[in-house]
């Protein structure tokens, strides 16, 4: 084939003149934009302008996303993004309507009537009805979930817990969008308890279909078994021990968050997470120490920030005064006096906590953060109590105790510190580590008569703590005492008076040798402020990711 010598000229003649003009205009606009003061972005900077993906390193494990069994900080935080209950707490700790748009309480404070949003859907597109609410709450009792006590005051709860019946007589779906709950006795903190993760509403058909696989990571290799939540985010991917990925729920009836996609990175060491942060692959890193921060390149420390908050998360030790040797109040007082809270903090968290508060309620009110240690062991006092109990020279032999704890590294480190204190006093002691779910059951059954655990404010504050740990009406763990009437007064009191009454409860528990606080947590989180703004840590140390916003302005 031969080409014409004037082929370029022929080609140009075939192009209309106005195409050439249009091309020239476009080139001029592009050139003007580049010279108008705008930055020419590198690929890494262009990534900063993509606001829809946030990658977060989590310091605790994710074993279950079933809200009834979510126990770790990470599990609870993710479950709150995916699921919703009748009511919930916002980032500021305020109780608000959620799947229930409104409710009424009867004059005798025993009947709650909830009116559901008619435009609320599960992630699979099925409309949420009162039947789903009834089935979900009944299921919490049927499976004896770790926090089943939140529903223990509903009429018929004991029969469901014991397995006598499967339906809860105190819950009635009067129509598709109206639910009536009847209580056995007035319970001022009932709405507070309904805001806990375990009361999140699930798709009853998926619960039946998936059975024991519901909420477990192994279920998500099969897309037919992806569960359907009700919250602003839906689960899109869960790789065992690697990551959990959430995408935005376009059908969400409430206000949609800014983030389109959240990737939670699991099981990285802090050092590995910091390396990924430095490389720009992770945006937020949990549990960062000051020494870790100082190792970062100076340019990162200029643009990013380590958020340090003292939060309402604390560790305590408690005894069931009706079990075994713990019926002796002097023995209990000796045990608590011998425990060194400062040493427990140093062993379990290093410097990430505070011990300078005598009562949880006082700390709750003020969030004191002084540096001096004020929670040491009192060995002389402990020996005096032992002598009063008939132990010591010429007396009874000190018993061997079993100390129960959770299964995290922090749980076990704190328990080992406590065990060391008691061995120095002459006790034999062994440690029994359980999952949070099994620990909760062991405490309720009385098997775990001596235990250490952690409480984090998930919303509802001290009402939830004392309901969970002390209140004999729902738990029967500590047992009734002079604190019982005080608890009922505290639940119904205003916030200011509530703290004062709870302090009286704590004083009584301390005098009886039943409960002692050890330390409160500090949380340190590294945030890439070059990409994100409005980062909020809740009172319980969780991250309010619904509030997180992209930073659309590149730092200079």
Secondary structure, DSSP 8 states (H G I E B T S, - for coil): ----TTHHHHHHHTS-HHHHHHHHHHHHHHHHHHTTT-----HHHHHHT-TTEEEEE-SS--SB--TTT--SHHHHHHHHHH---SEEE-TTS-EEESSEEEEEE-TTS-EEEEEE-TT-B-TTS-B--HHHHHHHHHHHHHTT-TTGGGGTTBTTHHHHHTTS-SS-TTEEEEETTEEEEEBSS--TTHHHHHTSGGG----HHHHHHHGGGTTBGGGGGSGGG-----SSEEEEEEETTTEEEEEE-TT-SS---S-SEEEEE-S--HHHHHHHHHTTS-SEESS--HHHHHHS-HHHHHH-EEEEEEEEEEEEEEE-TTSGGGG-HHHHHHHHHH--HHHHHHHHHTTSEE---S-HHHHHHH----SS------HHHHHHHHHHTTBSTTSB---EEEEEE-SSHHHHHHHHHHHHHHHHHT-EEEEEE--HHHHHHHHHHTS--EEEEEEE-SSSTHHHHHHHHT-TTTT-SS---THHHHHHHHHHS-HHHHHHHHHHHHHHHHHTT-EEEEEEEEEEEEE-TTTEE---B-TTS-B-GGG-EE--S---
